[in-house]
Amino acid sequence: MRIPRPAGLAGVLALSLLVAACGSNRFERGVTGGAIGGAAGAGALALAGGPVLVGMAAGAVGGAAIGALTNECQIDLGPQRPNNC
């Protein structure tokens, strides 16, 4: 098994933190979900020694789908939760 470089893991972590904000509309949730899913998939397969691009693609598709198919009332936004939920 190949050990990933710390800089690569730091990059994945930084990307995840940059897109961690919840979106208030379907497009924003799809984009941020895809970015988080892609980073998580790439990181997971980098740790496992698999093809990173496959993990990134699968994670991005899954994250974007989940983000786009949910609405703000299905996600716990804490104090920012809309009043109409």
N, CA, C and O atoms as a printed pandas DataFrame, in Angstrom:
     atom_number atom_name residue_name chain_id  residue_number  x_coord  y_coord  z_coord
0              1         N          MET        A               1    0.844   -1.185    0.000
1              2        CA          MET        A               1    0.000    0.000    0.000
2              3         C          MET        A               1    0.884    1.242    0.000
3              4         O          MET        A               1    1.874    1.317    0.728
4              5         N          ARG        A               2    0.518    2.191   -0.811
5              6        CA          ARG        A               2    1.271    3.430   -0.942
6              7         C          ARG        A               2    0.792    4.447    0.095
7              8         O          ARG        A               2   -0.412    4.634    0.273
8              9         N          ILE        A               3    1.721    5.094    0.768
9             10        CA          ILE        A               3    1.381    6.117    1.759
10            11         C          ILE        A               3    1.247    7.467    1.048
11            12         O          ILE        A               3    2.184    7.892    0.371
12            13         N          PRO        A               4    0.104    8.149    1.186
13            14        CA          PRO        A               4   -0.076    9.434    0.508
14            15         C          PRO        A               4    0.769   10.528    1.149
15            16         O          PRO        A               4    1.141   10.445    2.320
16            17         N          ARG        A               5    1.056   11.524    0.379
17            18        CA          ARG        A               5    1.830   12.663    0.872
18            19         C          ARG        A               5    0.973   13.532    1.780
19            20         O          ARG        A               5   -0.213   13.732    1.516
20            21         N          PRO        A               6    1.572   14.048    2.848
21            22        CA          PRO        A               6    0.799   14.925    3.746
22            23         C          PRO        A               6    0.259   16.170    3.045
23            24         O          PRO        A               6   -0.811   16.664    3.402
24            25         N          ALA        A               7    0.981   16.678    2.061
25            26        CA          ALA        A               7    0.503   17.873    1.357
26            27         C          ALA        A               7   -0.792   17.588    0.607
27            28         O          ALA        A               7   -1.675   18.444    0.549
28            29         N          GLY        A               8   -0.912   16.396    0.035
29            30        CA          GLY        A               8   -2.143   16.028   -0.665
30            31         C          GLY        A               8   -3.322   15.940    0.282
31            32         O          GLY        A               8   -4.419   16.400   -0.035
32            33         N          LEU        A               9   -3.097   15.350    1.439
33            34        CA          LEU        A               9   -4.170   15.259    2.429
34            35         C          LEU        A               9   -4.539   16.640    2.962
35            36         O          LEU        A               9   -5.712   16.917    3.213
36            37         N          ALA        A              10   -3.547   17.501    3.135
37            38        CA          ALA        A              10   -3.836   18.863    3.585
38            39         C          ALA        A              10   -4.658   19.608    2.535
39            40         O          ALA        A              10   -5.539   20.397    2.878
40            41         N          GLY        A              11   -4.374   19.363    1.269
41            42        CA          GLY        A              11   -5.153   19.991    0.202
42            43         C          GLY        A              11   -6.595   19.528    0.199
43            44         O          GLY        A              11   -7.510   20.332    0.020
44            45         N          VAL        A              12   -6.804   18.228    0.396
45            46        CA          VAL        A              12   -8.167   17.690    0.456
46            47         C          VAL        A              12   -8.909   18.285    1.645
47            48         O          VAL        A              12  -10.076   18.659    1.531
48            49         N          LEU        A              13   -8.235   18.372    2.779
49            50        CA          LEU        A              13   -8.860   18.950    3.969
50            51         C          LEU        A              13   -9.204   20.423    3.746
51            52         O          LEU        A              13  -10.292   20.869    4.109
52            53         N          ALA        A              14   -8.285   21.171    3.153
53            54        CA          ALA        A              14   -8.538   22.592    2.896
54            55         C          ALA        A              14   -9.715   22.778    1.946
55            56         O          ALA        A              14  -10.550   23.657    2.160
56            57         N          LEU        A              15   -9.789   21.959    0.899
57            58        CA          LEU        A              15  -10.909   22.055   -0.037
58            59         C          LEU        A              15  -12.222   21.740    0.662
59            60         O          LEU        A              15  -13.228   22.411    0.429
60            61         N          SER        A              16  -12.219   20.730    1.514
61            62        CA          SER        A              16  -13.437   20.378    2.247
62            63         C          SER        A              16  -13.893   21.523    3.138
63            64         O          SER        A              16  -15.087   21.805    3.231
64            65         N          LEU        A              17  -12.944   22.182    3.791
65            66        CA          LEU        A              17  -13.313   23.295    4.666
66            67         C          LEU        A              17  -13.828   24.494    3.879
67            68         O          LEU        A              17  -14.712   25.209    4.351
68            69         N          LEU        A              18  -13.288   24.720    2.689
69            70        CA          LEU        A              18  -13.726   25.855    1.882
70            71         C          LEU        A              18  -15.161   25.708    1.395
71            72         O          LEU        A              18  -15.876   26.700    1.252
72            73         N          VAL        A              19  -15.581   24.484    1.143
73            74        CA          VAL        A              19  -16.920   24.275    0.599
74            75         C          VAL        A              19  -17.883   23.715    1.639
75            76         O          VAL        A              19  -18.929   23.172    1.284
76            77         N          ALA        A              20  -17.543   23.840    2.908
77            78        CA          ALA        A              20  -18.352   23.236    3.960
78            79         C          ALA        A              20  -19.628   24.015    4.274
79            80         O          ALA        A              20  -20.497   23.500    4.977
80            81         N          ALA        A              21  -19.757   25.216    3.781
81            82        CA          ALA        A              21  -20.951   26.009    4.073
82            83         C          ALA        A              21  -22.175   25.406    3.389
83            84         O          ALA        A              21  -22.098   24.929    2.257
84            85         N          CYS        A              22  -23.288   25.437    4.086
85            86        CA          CYS        A              22  -24.528   24.899    3.519
86            87         C          CYS        A              22  -25.092   25.871    2.491
87            88         O          CYS        A              22  -24.997   27.088    2.654
88            89         N          GLY        A              23  -25.671   25.331    1.445
89            90        CA          GLY        A              23  -26.286   26.165    0.417
90            91         C          GLY        A              23  -27.748   26.395    0.719
91            92         O          GLY        A              23  -28.413   25.543    1.309
92            93         N          SER        A              24  -28.242   27.537    0.316
93            94        CA          SER        A              24  -29.646   27.834    0.563
94            95         C          SER        A              24  -30.519   27.540   -0.647
95            96         O          SER        A              24  -31.743   27.633   -0.559
96            97         N          ASN        A              25  -29.905   27.185   -1.783
97            98        CA          ASN        A              25  -30.716   26.785   -2.931
98            99         C          ASN        A              25  -30.155   25.488   -3.522
99           100         O          ASN        A              25  -29.052   25.063   -3.177
100          101         N          ARG        A              26  -30.907   24.886   -4.393
101          102        CA          ARG        A              26  -30.568   23.573   -4.948
102          103         C          ARG        A              26  -29.220   23.583   -5.669
103          104         O          ARG        A              26  -28.442   22.640   -5.528
104          105         N          PHE        A              27  -28.935   24.624   -6.432
105          106        CA          PHE        A              27  -27.676   24.711   -7.176
106          107         C          PHE        A              27  -26.477   24.753   -6.230
107          108         O          PHE        A              27  -25.502   24.029   -6.432
108          109         N          GLU        A              28  -26.545   25.594   -5.201
109          110        CA          GLU        A              28  -25.434   25.703   -4.251
110          111         C          GLU        A              28  -25.194   24.386   -3.528
111          112         O          GLU        A              28  -24.048   23.977   -3.341
112          113         N          ARG        A              29  -26.273   23.720   -3.122
113          114        CA          ARG        A              29  -26.113   22.437   -2.433
114          115         C          ARG        A              29  -25.528   21.386   -3.359
115          116         O          ARG        A              29  -24.726   20.559   -2.924
116          117         N          GLY        A              30  -25.913   21.403   -4.627
117          118        CA          GLY        A              30  -25.356   20.450   -5.588
118          119         C          GLY        A              30  -23.877   20.678   -5.832
119          120         O          GLY        A              30  -23.099   19.726   -5.890
120          121         N          VAL        A              31  -23.486   21.939   -5.976
121          122        CA          VAL        A              31  -22.074   22.261   -6.230
122          123         C          VAL        A              31  -21.211   21.930   -5.019
123          124         O          VAL        A              31  -20.175   21.279   -5.152
124          125         N          THR        A              32  -21.634   22.376   -3.836
125          126        CA          THR        A              32  -20.820   22.095   -2.656
126          127         C          THR        A              32  -20.825   20.612   -2.318
127          128         O          THR        A              32  -19.807   20.075   -1.881
128          129         N          GLY        A              33  -21.957   19.944   -2.514
129          130        CA          GLY        A              33  -21.998   18.496   -2.286
130          131         C          GLY        A              33  -21.071   17.750   -3.228
131          132         O          GLY        A              33  -20.391   16.808   -2.820
132          133         N          GLY        A              34  -21.041   18.168   -4.485
133          134        CA          GLY        A              34  -20.140   17.547   -5.449
134          135         C          GLY        A              34  -18.677   17.773   -5.101
135          136         O          GLY        A              34  -17.858   16.864   -5.233
136          137         N          ALA        A              35  -18.346   18.975   -4.658
137          138        CA          ALA        A              35  -16.960   19.274   -4.289
138          139         C          ALA        A              35  -16.529   18.490   -3.051
139          140         O          ALA        A              35  -15.430   17.937   -3.013
140          141         N          ILE        A              36  -17.389   18.443   -2.052
141          142        CA          ILE        A              36  -17.067   17.693   -0.841
142          143         C          ILE        A              36  -16.981   16.205   -1.152
143          144         O          ILE        A              36  -16.060   15.529   -0.693
144          145         N          GLY        A              37  -17.928   15.690   -1.925
145          146        CA          GLY        A              37  -17.904   14.274   -2.295
146          147         C          GLY        A              37  -16.680   13.913   -3.115
147          148         O          GLY        A              37  -16.075   12.862   -2.905
148          149         N          GLY        A              38  -16.312   14.779   -4.048
149          150        CA          GLY        A              38  -15.120   14.532   -4.857
150          151         C          GLY        A              38  -13.856   14.501   -4.015
151          152         O          GLY        A              38  -13.003   13.633   -4.198
152          153         N          ALA        A              39  -13.735   15.445   -3.096
153          154        CA          ALA        A              39  -12.566   15.480   -2.218
154          155         C          ALA        A              39  -12.529   14.261   -1.303
155          156         O          ALA        A              39  -11.470   13.672   -1.086
156          157         N          ALA        A              40  -13.684   13.887   -0.770
157          158        CA          ALA        A              40  -13.732   12.721    0.111
158          159         C          ALA        A              40  -13.425   11.437   -0.649
159          160         O          ALA        A              40  -12.691   10.583   -0.152
160          161         N          GLY        A              41  -13.976   11.294   -1.840
161          162        CA          GLY        A              41  -13.709   10.101   -2.645
162          163         C          GLY        A              41  -12.254    9.995   -3.050
163          164         O          GLY        A              41  -11.672    8.912   -3.009
164          165         N          ALA        A              42  -11.661   11.115   -3.442
165          166        CA          ALA        A              42  -10.242   11.113   -3.810
166          167         C          ALA        A              42   -9.376   10.790   -2.604
167          168         O          ALA        A              42   -8.426   10.014   -2.705
168          169         N          GLY        A              43   -9.700   11.382   -1.472
169          170        CA          GLY        A              43   -8.926   11.111   -0.259
170          171         C          GLY        A              43   -9.037    9.674    0.199
171          172         O          GLY        A              43   -8.049    9.073    0.620
172          173         N          ALA        A              44  -10.237    9.117    0.118
173          174        CA          ALA        A              44  -10.430    7.732    0.552
174          175         C          ALA        A              44   -9.647    6.760   -0.320
175          176         O          ALA        A              44   -8.998    5.850    0.196
176          177         N          LEU        A              45   -9.701    6.944   -1.632
177          178        CA          LEU        A              45   -8.969    6.021   -2.494
178          179         C          LEU        A              45   -7.476    6.300   -2.499
179          180         O          LEU        A              45   -6.690    5.399   -2.792
180          181         N          ALA        A              46   -7.060    7.525   -2.181
181          182        CA          ALA        A              46   -5.627    7.791   -2.020
182          183         C          ALA        A              46   -5.094    7.026   -0.815
183          184         O          ALA        A              46   -4.000    6.463   -0.864
184          185         N          LEU        A              47   -5.863    7.007    0.259
185          186        CA          LEU        A              47   -5.459    6.252    1.444
186          187         C          LEU        A              47   -5.479    4.752    1.194
187          188         O          LEU        A              47   -4.636    4.020    1.713
188          189         N          ALA        A              48   -6.436    4.296    0.404
189          190        CA          ALA        A              48   -6.560    2.863    0.124
190          191         C          ALA        A              48   -5.614    2.398   -0.976
191          192         O          ALA        A              48   -5.450    1.196   -1.186
192          193         N          GLY        A              49   -4.993    3.335   -1.676
193          194        CA          GLY        A              49   -4.076    2.963   -2.750
194          195         C          GLY        A              49   -4.764    2.654   -4.062
195          196         O          GLY        A              49   -4.175    2.005   -4.927
196          197         N          GLY        A              50   -5.988    3.099   -4.229
197          198        CA          GLY        A              50   -6.741    2.850   -5.457
198          199         C          GLY        A              50   -6.632    4.012   -6.426
199          200         O          GLY        A              50   -5.896    4.967   -6.177
200          201         N          PRO        A              51   -7.362    3.935   -7.533
201          202        CA          PRO        A              51   -7.341    5.019   -8.521
202          203         C          PRO        A              51   -8.073    6.262   -7.997
203          204         O          PRO        A              51   -9.291    6.249   -7.821
204          205         N          VAL        A              52   -7.326    7.314   -7.757
205          206        CA          VAL        A              52   -7.855    8.522   -7.130
206          207         C          VAL        A              52   -8.932    9.181   -7.988
207          208         O          VAL        A              52   -9.928    9.675   -7.460
208          209         N          LEU        A              53   -8.739    9.192   -9.304
209          210        CA          LEU        A              53   -9.727    9.842  -10.175
210          211         C          LEU        A              53  -11.072    9.128  -10.153
211          212         O          LEU        A              53  -12.117    9.768  -10.268
212          213         N          VAL        A              54  -11.053    7.812  -10.006
213          214        CA          VAL        A              54  -12.312    7.059   -9.906
214          215         C          VAL        A              54  -13.035    7.438   -8.621
215          216         O          VAL        A              54  -14.245    7.664   -8.630
216          217         N          GLY        A              55  -12.297    7.507   -7.518
217          218        CA          GLY        A              55  -12.896    7.908   -6.248
218          219         C          GLY        A              55  -13.430    9.319   -6.289
219          220         O          GLY        A              55  -14.496    9.606   -5.744
220          221         N          MET        A              56  -12.680   10.210   -6.943
221          222        CA          MET        A              56  -13.121   11.594   -7.054
222          223         C          MET        A              56  -14.399   11.688   -7.880
223          224         O          MET        A              56  -15.326   12.408   -7.508
224          225         N          ALA        A              57  -14.454   10.972   -8.988
225          226        CA          ALA        A              57  -15.642   11.020   -9.848
226          227         C          ALA        A              57  -16.861   10.447   -9.139
227          228         O          ALA        A              57  -17.939   11.041   -9.171
228          229         N          ALA        A              58  -16.693    9.298   -8.500
229          230        CA          ALA        A              58  -17.821    8.667   -7.805
230          231         C          ALA        A              58  -18.305    9.537   -6.652
231          232         O          ALA        A              58  -19.510    9.705   -6.466
232          233         N          GLY        A              59  -17.381   10.088   -5.883
233          234        CA          GLY        A              59  -17.759   10.955   -4.772
234          235         C          GLY        A              59  -18.443   12.225   -5.237
235          236         O          GLY        A              59  -19.405   12.681   -4.620
236          237         N          ALA        A              60  -17.944   12.802   -6.332
237          238        CA          ALA        A              60  -18.537   14.036   -6.852
238          239         C          ALA        A              60  -19.953   13.803   -7.351
239          240         O          ALA        A              60  -20.844   14.613   -7.094
240          241         N          VAL        A              61  -20.167   12.708   -8.057
241          242        CA          VAL        A              61  -21.515   12.405   -8.562
242          243         C          VAL        A              61  -22.470   12.160   -7.397
243          244         O          VAL        A              61  -23.581   12.688   -7.380
244          245         N          GLY        A              62  -22.039   11.364   -6.432
245          246        CA          GLY        A              62  -22.893   11.081   -5.278
246          247         C          GLY        A              62  -23.192   12.322   -4.458
247          248         O          GLY        A              62  -24.340   12.558   -4.081
248          249         N          GLY        A              63  -22.164   13.118   -4.178
249          250        CA          GLY        A              63  -22.351   14.332   -3.392
250          251         C          GLY        A              63  -23.234   15.352   -4.084
251          252         O          GLY        A              63  -24.079   15.983   -3.450
252          253         N          ALA        A              64  -23.037   15.517   -5.393
253          254        CA          ALA        A              64  -23.860   16.465   -6.146
254          255         C          ALA        A              64  -25.314   16.012   -6.187
255          256         O          ALA        A              64  -26.226   16.829   -6.064
256          257         N          ALA        A              65  -25.530   14.717   -6.358
257          258        CA          ALA        A              65  -26.903   14.198   -6.394
258          259         C          ALA        A              65  -27.596   14.404   -5.056
259          260         O          ALA        A              65  -28.738   14.860   -5.007
260          261         N          ILE        A              66  -26.908   14.070   -3.974
261          262        CA          ILE        A              66  -27.511   14.243   -2.652
262          263         C          ILE        A              66  -27.783   15.718   -2.381
263          264         O          ILE        A              66  -28.848   16.069   -1.873
264          265         N          GLY        A              67  -26.827   16.582   -2.717
265          266        CA          GLY        A              67  -27.026   18.015   -2.501
266          267         C          GLY        A              67  -28.176   18.580   -3.306
267          268         O          GLY        A              67  -28.944   19.402   -2.805
268          269         N          ALA        A              68  -28.301   18.145   -4.554
269          270        CA          ALA        A              68  -29.347   18.684   -5.420
270          271         C          ALA        A              68  -30.725   18.119   -5.095
271          272         O          ALA        A              68  -31.733   18.777   -5.352
272          273         N          LEU        A              69  -30.786   16.926   -4.542
273          274        CA          LEU        A              69  -32.075   16.289   -4.278
274          275         C          LEU        A              69  -32.644   16.594   -2.899
275          276         O          LEU        A              69  -33.770   16.200   -2.596
276          277         N          THR        A              70  -31.887   17.284   -2.066
277          278        CA          THR        A              70  -32.402   17.651   -0.749
278          279         C          THR        A              70  -32.837   19.115   -0.769
279          280         O          THR        A              70  -32.423   19.886   -1.635
280          281         N          ASN        A              71  -33.667   19.481    0.184
281          282        CA          ASN        A              71  -34.025   20.895    0.321
282          283         C          ASN        A              71  -33.598   21.384    1.696
283          284         O          ASN        A              71  -33.224   20.584    2.554
284          285         N          GLU        A              72  -33.650   22.683    1.906
285          286        CA          GLU        A              72  -33.124   23.250    3.145
286          287         C          GLU        A              72  -33.891   22.807    4.379
287          288         O          GLU        A              72  -33.370   22.917    5.488
288          289         N          CYS        A              73  -35.102   22.313    4.225
289          290        CA          CYS        A              73  -35.866   21.832    5.373
290          291         C          CYS        A              73  -35.454   20.421    5.787
291          292         O          CYS        A              73  -35.772   19.988    6.894
292          293         N          GLN        A              74  -34.756   19.704    4.917
293          294        CA          GLN        A              74  -34.297   18.356    5.239
294          295         C          GLN        A              74  -32.916   18.354    5.881
295          296         O          GLN        A              74  -32.449   17.309    6.333
296          297         N          ILE        A              75  -32.262   19.497    5.929
297          298        CA          ILE        A              75  -30.912   19.613    6.455
298          299         C          ILE        A              75  -30.971   20.453    7.718
299          300         O          ILE        A              75  -31.646   21.482    7.745
300          301         N          ASP        A              76  -30.271   20.026    8.770
301          302        CA          ASP        A              76  -30.253   20.782   10.019
302          303         C          ASP        A              76  -29.275   21.941    9.879
303          304         O          ASP        A              76  -28.067   21.757   10.026
304          305         N          LEU        A              77  -29.785   23.116    9.600
305          306        CA          LEU        A              77  -28.949   24.300    9.420
306          307         C          LEU        A              77  -28.732   25.058   10.720
307          308         O          LEU        A              77  -28.095   26.111   10.716
308          309         N          GLY        A              78  -29.242   24.550   11.817
309          310        CA          GLY        A              78  -29.083   25.227   13.094
310          311         C          GLY        A              78  -29.920   26.492   13.149
311          312         O          GLY        A              78  -31.070   26.489   12.710
312          313         N          PRO        A              79  -29.361   27.577   13.682
313          314        CA          PRO        A              79  -30.131   28.819   13.824
314          315         C          PRO        A              79  -30.537   29.451   12.492
315          316         O          PRO        A              79  -31.464   30.261   12.458
316          317         N          GLN        A              80  -29.864   29.098   11.402
317          318        CA          GLN        A              80  -30.187   29.685   10.101
318          319         C          GLN        A              80  -31.341   28.972    9.407
319          320         O          GLN        A              80  -31.654   29.297    8.261
320          321         N          ARG        A              81  -31.974   28.021   10.059
321          322        CA          ARG        A              81  -33.055   27.247    9.447
322          323         C          ARG        A              81  -34.192   28.183    9.021
323          324         O          ARG        A              81  -34.608   29.038    9.803
324          325         N          PRO        A              82  -34.698   28.034    7.795
325          326        CA          PRO        A              82  -35.788   28.898    7.321
326          327         C          PRO        A              82  -37.044   28.758    8.179
327          328         O          PRO        A              82  -37.309   27.690    8.732
328          329         N          ASN        A              83  -37.800   29.823    8.286
329          330        CA          ASN        A              83  -39.015   29.816    9.101
330          331         C          ASN        A              83  -40.133   28.982    8.495
331          332         O          ASN        A              83  -41.041   28.568    9.215
332          333         N          ASN        A              84  -40.094   28.723    7.198
333          334        CA          ASN        A              84  -41.193   28.009    6.546
334          335         C          ASN        A              84  -41.055   26.492    6.617
335          336         O          ASN        A              84  -41.805   25.787    5.943
336          337         N          CYS        A              85  -40.128   25.968    7.405
337          338        CA          CYS        A              85  -39.949   24.504    7.488
338          339         C          CYS        A              85  -40.886   23.906    8.488
339          340         O          CYS        A              85  -40.879   22.692    8.692
